[in-house]
Amino acid sequence: MFTVNEIQGFVKQGIQNLIEAYAENKLHQPVEYALSGGGKRLRPVLCLMAYNIFSDTLPTSVLHPALGLEVYHNFTLVHDDVMDCSEWRRNRLTVHKKWDVNTAILAGDAMYVLAYKYIAQCPPQVLPGVLEAFNKAADWVCEGQQMDMQFEKHLFVTEADYIDMISRKTGALLAFSFQLGGLCAEAPESVIQNLYNAGMALGIAFQIRDDYLDVFGRTEVLGKNTGSDIANNKKTWLLTYAMHHAQGEDKTTLNQLLAEENTWERTEKIIAIFEALGIKEKAEERIAFYMEEALAGLNHPDIPQARTSGLVEFMEQLSVREK
């Protein structure tokens, strides 16, 4: 089996080869810029690790689809940045700020096509199932982004609303990452469903950890200021918990702060309510709950447990990451 570091190295080199192969395209520069910004490369790594459970090799018929996942993920970031009017991504100017909005939209569209090109290089016998699963995941990502934007205008969002949204926006592609590895390995259908469930639960835990770090993370580690989700009126897990559990003066103050976005020190006051409610510990408990679900997805008679240790360790590291 391959180590996490080895798989990350394969992905890094694969992205570089993909960029070089795209050199003749008229949108090469913005596409290369979008793909070379770094990031965790989480989706292709999880796909390859899931595949590696069932095979000691990593042929191009699984490496290329895994790279397609990374291209698709970065396409969504390019378009998200346009919709959110974001100026920075991974400590660099966003594509639409470095070039312009039209170039960013076209570069994103080109990356969407490129993602399909690479995902379709899976083993021919599993291609129909892979495309069906990818189409569902891509559709869910769009729905999740729409829900996220709509929630910014809602004063009250329940935890169920939030989980539904991140299951689509974040969970769907992580679930497909696991699913794609199983499909390319031609694993039994029940195993693939378990892998999908593991990826979905991991995606939810991953996003709640993101929400947590935006409030309780360390700026010097994150490389950005904390509190941006609150400033942008994002409905995070922390906020849904606070809206449901705040009482008395805290509840009144929270409602006022949410309704009046220009209030002085608004972000700091909301964080103070979070701290009064013990949200840091509650979020950690919720992350642990979904991580248990994610790891339970790897328990299946046809999944060789001796080959899951690297994946389990990697998943656990994601749930406690600092950035």
Buried (B, 14 or more C-beta within 10 A) or exposed (E): BBEBEBBBEBBBEBBEEBBEEBEEEEBBBBBBBBBEBEBBBBBBBBBBBBBBBBBEEBEEBBBBBBBBBBBBBBBBBBBBBBEBEBEEBEEBBBBBBBBEEEBBBBBBBBBBEBBBEBBBBBBEEBBEBBBEBBEBBBEBBBBBBBBBEEBEEEEEBEEEBBBBBBBBBBBBBBBBBBBBBBBBBEBEEEBBBBBBBBBBBBBBBBBBBBBBBBBBBEEEEBEBEBBBBBBBBBBBBBBBBBBEEBEEEBBEBBBEBBEEEEBEEBBEBBBEBBEEBEBBEBBBEBBEBBBEBBBEBBEBEEBEEEBBEBBBEBBEEBBEEEE
